[in-house]
Amino acid sequence: MAAGLGTRLRPLTYEVPKPMVPVANRPVMEHILRMLPGHGLEQVISNLHWFPETIRNRFGDGSELGIELTYSDEEELLDTAGGVWNVRDFLTEEGSFIVMAGDALTDVDLTALIDAHAAHDGVATMTVKKVANVSEFGVVLTDSEGRVSGFQEKPDPAEALSDLANCMIYAFRPEIFDYFPEDPHVDWAKQIFPLLLEQDVPFHVHETERYWNDVGSLPEYLQGNIDAVTGTVAVDCAGELVDADAGGALGDGVEVSGRVLVGEGAEVGEGARIDGPVVLGPGSRVGAGARVKESVLLARGEVPANGLLAGSIAGRRGALG
């Protein structure tokens, strides 16, 4: 699912779709596509809407990533499930299929999800993860057998009946399409899942302890980059990872603490100090005597000489707190 506008991540998404926002110097969607072949998932379709050519031009037919990638263009957004209905013929060719957001950062074990789905006869299996702050998520209620029994949308912590958040990573059997309405605009949380509950149709959860971050806000985006650099999430960073023992590799008199991901063509001026975790995007520049701490410089982003960037994201037009 890669058609959304990513409004909560603006201004990063004013000119690119959210799946193309870089984490560890790769589009977040690329991290997802790279992990699919390892779980036996090689036939992939992506819906597109916002700046669709950006995604299409980056990934092409997917062959460089070991997958067969095709696309479904949406002239108007069809909501979270409408885009899936739109490509149902593709999805049901081989039986059960996976649906996941193309704009979240995760190293979830999809093989474990596939196995959990095969172990029951429900029409769906929903990946869930325990979260500390339930007020930021839709949480899922289950019975003792892991069958979904209800939902709460961003509940007050005092009233929350669950701490399991929906990760928007699903396994479905083709029968799921029997419960879709005629309207092409369909939402999983507002229409399909409530209908399954209403008609007593069994569907289950699969709880994961792997990393998951929906990268839905600027703080979450910054944290995702930090987690990638520190290895908290298992993704393939693009660039050279430098630590405190190799500060000289960045230039004369450069001091480094923590880990720094240095993208292609990034430059650090004399006497600068980099306190990781930090991501230096391709072509970015840190001026002489500047200090960068726990931040992300996007491609061609710049910190001026003697400047300071701390806990922020910097692009070509300035910093985002």
Protein Blocks (a to p, Z undefined) as FASTA:
>chain_A
ZZbgolmmpcklmmbcfklpceehiafklmmmmmmmmnopabdcdddfehpllmmmmnmn
olmnopacdddddfbaebjklmmmmmmmmmmmnopaddddfkbccfbdfklmmmmmmmpc
cfbdcdddddfblmlpccddddfkopafbdcehiafklpcbfcdcehiacddfklmmmcc
fblbdcfklmmmmmmmmnopacdddddfbdcdehlafklmmmmmmmmmnomaccddedjd
ddfklmmmnoghiacehjddddehiacdehiacdddddddehiacdehiacehiaddehi
acdehiacehiacdfkoccZZ
